[in-house]
Amino acid sequence: MPDNKTTITDPAQFLHMSGEQLDELFRNSPAGEIPDGEGDGTAIIDPGSAISDTIARFVHLFNWKGKVFDRAKGQLVNRILPLGHHAIVANVYKDKSWLDQKECIVLDYSKTSLVAKWIRDEIREVAPGIYLGVVYWGKKKLIHFALKFPTPA
């Protein structure tokens, strides 16, 4: 398991970690700054398994491509479907994580989306421009995901 921020260079690394390792990395990472701009998404389903890479590629190709944050507005929109249509808005703010009660960045769909109003995402910056996320349905933890933002050269 990567043990510090400098060892994470690509969200694909998360696919080879276990769910417990991902939760531990999330617990040990700071919230970071609320992102601004377009982040490329990686769905992390059945992490550490032989099929995790394949599932992530399938989800990225056909369903979810990432998120576009507007820090000034405190909102984001998801990029979905093969062409990356902008849909499903969330409010974005810092609050306590449901996982460990420490500060995280909350992606809250409860007041902005009929189709996703039961969803709450939490993210923390685990490396420069790389965020690890947890998805909740109600209060039940579902899956992890990652976002990668361009970092200035």
C-alpha positions in Angstrom: 0.0 0.0 0.0 1.4 3.5 -0.8 2.4 5.1 2.5 2.7 8.7 1.5 1.5 11.3 -0.9 4.5 11.1 -3.2 4.0 7.4 -4.0 0.6 7.9 -5.7 1.1 9.0 -9.3 -1.9 7.4 -11.1 -5.4 6.6 -9.9 -5.0 3.2 -11.6 -2.8 2.3 -8.6 -6.0 2.2 -6.5 -7.4 -0.6 -8.5 -4.7 -3.0 -7.1 -5.3 -2.0 -3.4 -7.9 -3.7 -1.2 -11.0 -1.8 0.1 -9.4 -1.7 3.5 -6.2 -0.2 2.1 -8.2 2.4 0.3 -10.2 3.3 3.5 -6.9 3.5 5.4 -5.4 5.8 2.7 -8.5 8.0 2.9 -8.3 8.2 6.7 -4.7 9.2 6.6 -5.0 11.9 3.9 -6.0 15.6 4.4 -9.1 17.0 2.7 -7.0 19.2 0.5 -8.4 22.2 -1.4 -11.7 21.9 -3.2 -10.8 21.2 -6.8 -11.6 23.5 -9.7 -12.0 22.4 -13.3 -12.3 19.0 -14.9 -11.2 15.8 -13.2 -10.8 12.5 -15.0 -12.7 9.8 -13.1 -11.9 6.2 -12.2 -14.5 4.0 -10.7 -13.0 1.6 -8.2 -15.3 -1.5 -8.0 -14.1 -4.7 -6.5 -10.6 -3.2 -5.7 -7.7 -5.6 -5.7 -9.5 -8.2 -7.8 -8.4 -9.6 -11.2 -11.4 -7.7 -12.9 -11.1 -4.3 -11.2 -9.1 -2.8 -14.2 -11.7 -4.1 -16.7 -14.6 -2.8 -14.7 -13.0 0.6 -14.4 -12.3 0.8 -18.2 -15.9 -0.2 -19.0 -17.5 2.3 -16.5 -15.2 5.1 -17.9 -16.0 4.3 -21.5 -19.8 3.9 -21.2 -21.0 5.5 -18.0 -19.0 7.9 -15.9 -16.0 9.9 -17.1 -15.4 12.3 -14.2 -16.5 15.5 -12.6 -16.2 19.3 -13.5 -15.9 21.4 -10.3 -16.8 25.1 -10.1 -15.1 26.1 -6.8 -16.5 29.6 -6.8 -20.1 28.4 -7.1 -19.5 25.5 -4.7 -20.9 23.0 -7.2 -19.9 20.3 -9.6 -21.4 18.5 -12.6 -20.7 14.9 -13.6 -19.5 13.9 -17.0 -21.5 10.8 -18.1 -22.3 8.6 -21.0 -19.9 7.9 -23.9 -19.7 11.6 -25.0 -19.2 13.0 -21.5 -22.5 14.9 -21.3 -22.7 17.2 -18.3 -25.4 16.0 -15.9 -26.2 15.4 -12.2 -25.2 18.4 -10.2 -23.9 18.3 -6.6 -23.2 21.0 -4.0 -19.6 20.9 -2.8 -18.3 21.9 0.6 -16.1 20.8 3.5 -17.5 18.9 6.4 -16.8 15.9 8.6 -16.5 12.5 6.9 -18.9 9.8 7.7 -16.0 7.4 7.6 -13.8 8.9 10.3 -15.4 12.3 11.4 -12.3 14.2 10.1 -12.6 17.0 7.5 -13.2 16.0 3.9 -14.7 17.5 0.8 -18.4 16.5 0.5 -20.2 16.2 -2.9 -23.8 16.4 -1.8 -26.6 15.5 -4.3 -29.5 15.7 -1.8 -30.7 19.1 -2.9 -29.6 19.2 -6.5 -30.6 15.9 -8.1 -33.8 13.8 -8.3 -31.9 10.8 -9.6 -29.0 11.0 -7.1 -30.5 12.6 -4.1 -29.6 9.7 -1.9 -25.9 9.9 -2.9 -23.2 11.5 -0.9 -19.5 11.4 -2.1 -16.6 12.3 0.1 -13.1 13.0 -1.3 -9.6 13.7 0.0 -6.5 14.7 -1.8 -4.0 11.8 -1.6 -1.4 13.2 -3.9 -1.1 16.5 -5.9 -4.1 16.6 -8.1 -5.3 13.1 -7.2 -8.4 12.6 -5.0 -9.7 9.4 -3.5 -13.4 9.2 -3.0 -16.0 7.2 -1.2 -19.6 6.9 -2.4 -22.5 6.5 0.0 -26.1 5.6 -0.7 -27.9 6.9 2.3 -25.4 6.1 5.0 -24.2 2.8 3.4 -20.8 2.9 1.9 -20.9 1.6 -1.7 -17.7 2.0 -3.7 -14.5 4.1 -4.0 -13.6 6.3 -6.9 -10.7 8.5 -7.9 -10.4 11.9 -9.6 -7.2 13.2 -11.4 -6.8 16.9 -12.1 -4.1 18.4 -14.3 -1.3 19.8 -12.1 0.6 22.9 -13.2 4.0 22.2 -14.7 
